[in-house]
Amino acid sequence: MKVLAFSGSLRTGSTNERLLAVAVKGLVAKGVEVDVWNFKAANIPIYDPDTSDANPPAAMVDFKARVRAATGLLIASPEYNYSYPGALKNLLDFASRPPRENPFKGRVSAQLGATPGPGGTLQGQAMLRHVLSGLGCHTLPGAVTVSRAEDAFDEQGGLKDEGQRKTLDGFLQRFVEELTLRSR
Ligand SMILES: Cc1cc2nc3c(=O)[nH]c(=O)nc-3n(C[C@H](O)[C@H](O)[C@H](O)COP(=O)(O)O)c2cc1C
């Protein structure tokens, strides 16, 4: 059982990267192997149907292989204009083509989100769930979302709020249970 974890933010110092790191620690503590993928470093180009299917960049070939090797996906994403970032949509679109090579089918997806605002990325999470579901993922119900994220982490990178720590732990537990069911 392996989980591919990545953030949908390309921003240096991203709060979603921080939330992802906390969740990855939690998963590892529950005995799950986690492959953390660096979206920014992969430098994925814009998907172009004229060239991308025939000649995908090495980073995309690598990303698709990592998705295929995983039972689950853990995605921490910001909300951009009541949706999720275009860069993340481009990544999902690019990786989903050609259709017979869609690596997402059958993966269990779990969603996280952090925002400096009060809305917890909930609208973005709904849109992301819609797309992941269309790609054939088994989407784990709910999402762990953090509002006012600039103040949410302590100096060690952990979540300051005990309630949020418990919510995340319960969510990760449900994720592990679903992964276990799908790994059989
Ligand atoms: C184009 C754009 C649109 C945004 N729209 C929203 C939004 O609809 N809701 C929200 O909570 N934050 C919005 N934000 C603020 C982001 O949540 C914030 O910039 C940041 O990306 C949070 O994630 P990060 O720290 O992981 O980068 C927007 C930011 C940008 C750049």
The ligand as an SDF file (V2000), in Angstrom:
LIG
                    3D

 31 33  0  0  0  0  0  0  0  0999 V2000
   -5.5650   33.8310   -8.4990 C   0  0  0  0  0  0  0  0  0  0  0  0
   -5.8590   33.6380   -7.0430 C   0  0  0  0  0  0  0  0  0  0  0  0
   -7.1610   33.4280   -6.6370 C   0  0  0  0  0  0  0  0  0  0  0  0
   -7.4560   33.1830   -5.2900 C   0  0  0  0  0  0  0  0  0  0  0  0
   -8.7350   32.9020   -4.9240 N   0  0  0  0  0  0  0  0  0  0  0  0
   -8.9890   32.4850   -3.6490 C   0  0  0  0  0  0  0  0  0  0  0  0
  -10.2880   31.9940   -3.3080 C   0  0  0  0  0  0  0  0  0  0  0  0
  -11.1980   31.9450   -4.1000 O   0  0  0  0  0  0  0  0  0  0  0  0
  -10.4570   31.5530   -2.0270 N   0  0  0  0  0  0  0  0  0  0  0  0
   -9.4460   31.5730   -1.1020 C   0  0  0  0  0  0  0  0  0  0  0  0
   -9.6640   31.1530    0.0410 O   0  0  0  0  0  0  0  0  0  0  0  0
   -8.2250   32.0480   -1.4020 N   0  0  0  0  0  0  0  0  0  0  0  0
   -7.9640   32.5070   -2.6580 C   0  0  0  0  0  0  0  0  0  0  0  0
   -6.7110   32.9420   -3.0050 N   0  0  0  0  0  0  0  0  0  0  0  0
   -5.6770   33.0040   -1.9580 C   0  0  0  0  0  0  0  0  0  0  0  0
   -4.9230   31.6700   -1.8690 C   0  0  0  0  0  0  0  0  0  0  0  0
   -5.6120   30.8280   -0.9740 O   0  0  0  0  0  0  0  0  0  0  0  0
   -3.4800   31.9230   -1.3790 C   0  0  0  0  0  0  0  0  0  0  0  0
   -2.8640   32.8270   -2.2710 O   0  0  0  0  0  0  0  0  0  0  0  0
   -2.5350   30.7770   -1.3490 C   0  0  0  0  0  0  0  0  0  0  0  0
   -2.3790   30.2330   -2.6300 O   0  0  0  0  0  0  0  0  0  0  0  0
   -2.8080   29.7150   -0.3060 C   0  0  0  0  0  0  0  0  0  0  0  0
   -2.1160   28.5370   -0.5640 O   0  0  0  0  0  0  0  0  0  0  0  0
   -0.5160   28.3310   -0.4160 P   0  0  0  0  0  0  0  0  0  0  0  0
   -0.0570   29.0210    0.8430 O   0  0  0  0  0  0  0  0  0  0  0  0
   -0.3770   26.8570   -0.3330 O   0  0  0  0  0  0  0  0  0  0  0  0
    0.1110   28.9020   -1.6500 O   0  0  0  0  0  0  0  0  0  0  0  0
   -6.4030   33.2030   -4.3250 C   0  0  0  0  0  0  0  0  0  0  0  0
   -5.0950   33.4380   -4.7630 C   0  0  0  0  0  0  0  0  0  0  0  0
   -4.8280   33.6320   -6.0850 C   0  0  0  0  0  0  0  0  0  0  0  0
   -3.3840   33.8350   -6.5330 C   0  0  0  0  0  0  0  0  0  0  0  0
  1  2  1  0
  2  3  1  0
  2 30  2  0
  3  4  2  0
  4  5  1  0
  4 28  1  0
  5  6  2  0
  6  7  1  0
  6 13  1  0
  7  8  2  0
  7  9  1  0
  9 10  1  0
 10 11  2  0
 10 12  1  0
 12 13  2  0
 13 14  1  0
 14 15  1  0
 14 28  1  0
 15 16  1  0
 16 17  1  0
 16 18  1  0
 18 19  1  0
 18 20  1  0
 20 21  1  0
 20 22  1  0
 22 23  1  0
 23 24  1  0
 24 25  2  0
 24 26  1  0
 24 27  1  0
 28 29  2  0
 29 30  1  0
 30 31  1  0
M  END
$$$$
